[in-house]
Amino acid sequence: MKAVVLAGGTGTRLRPLTLLGNKHMLPVGKYPMIHYGIEGLRKAGITDILLVTGREAVGSFAGYLGSGREFGVSVTYTIQEEAGGIAEALQLARPFIREGEKFVLLLGDNLFDDDLTPYVEAYEKQPGGAMLLLKQVPDPQRYGIPVFRQEGSIARIEEKPNNPDSNLCVTGIYMYDSHVFRLIDQIKPSDRGELEITDLNNVYAEAGLLTYRELPGWWTDAGTFESLKEAAAHVWEQNE
């Protein structure tokens, strides 16, 4: 299985640090943030990786990761010229994924302890559709939250609801097959002019083709100063 890692964006929640460079290159413990996602994919046996980032940041990623050989993977780079949403960035991976292939989509600011191997294996056995990884969080209002049908399947994803249906959030770890690109063609930009990953996942949910698994271990979206501090503390503690 291949992986697509999204590492673009402006990092507005981490300014002024991100005025100096891409947030995914900020240090978390001994390594830049991007290091942990790449390592997590490698541990799951995923070594063919496409990294999507902005024009101004590609040099720093290439300087650190190179071809990926030093990290036991192969890294290809592609440029997202301007912010257009996660689904729009994913669309840039279309030439990288062959017809019928399945892949992992990872947001580069997601850090986690769990081994992805069992989830990847479960999705490989899944005949079609998409899979999300969920995580219990104390502040679900910050995230996309699944609303479940009575029998337990996901009916829809609500983005940052004031009254969340549960404390399970959608992490930035998704699994799709090549059919996803045709579905992206069908969704429309949101009010902020972006192709939203929540809208894409809701297409699958409405069709009853969205499965999920829950991560038991530590996870964070290191996109704020608070979560970046938490990530750094966790990484140092794990490596002591």
Phi, psi and omega in degrees: 000146177264174175221147172243123180248123179264121185221039177258216178085169184260347177061042186298329182287348180248018174286146012272000181303319185281359169289341181267345181170175182297138185296332183287353175257004176292145182288136171231102189068228185275350189231159172291156184309318184298334184302321189287321177295317178298317179294321178297322177292317180299318180298333178272007178083012180262111187241350180258105193235133171255126178252123181255124180210179181276163183302320185285344186255346188299328180295322181290321177294316180295325179294326180273310186272332184057224178281351184094352185302319181298337183257005179078021180224175172242121183248127172249147183243144170219156189254129168263110189295326179206157182296129179216014180102159182296317181295326177293320177295320178299324180302333179292345180275000185306316179290342184277332184257121178284158178304128179090351180283148172255154183205162174261135170253122181237127171281128191292349178263010176268122179243141188205156178263331188295144171287126182281352187307309182296330180285320176298315180297320179296320180289325177300328179277345181289129186293333181189184179081200184232162176228137175248150169254128183251160179213136174289132181225155180279346185230064186297343179298343182278351194231176167283132186238129178286142170252126188261145169287167183300325182277357173109351178280163180278122177277322180191166173250130175254130184270118177048057182286148177291327180236083186299144179289336178203180175257018174268125178250159174278118176281174178271039177235112186233156176228130183223170166243182189296343178296340183302328184292326176291327178289324176299324178300336186267342182275156182252153178301147178284183179299334178269010174080020182241155173273111190270138178293330178296318178297320178297312180296330179288335173298315177296317183299315181298329180273359182072027185243023181244109177260174181205159170224157181252130176282124179276335187270187181294141177207146170209153170260103189276051184258002177233166179298322180295313182287331175294319177296317178299316181297316180298317179296319180295315181297316178298318180296320180293332186260003179287000000 
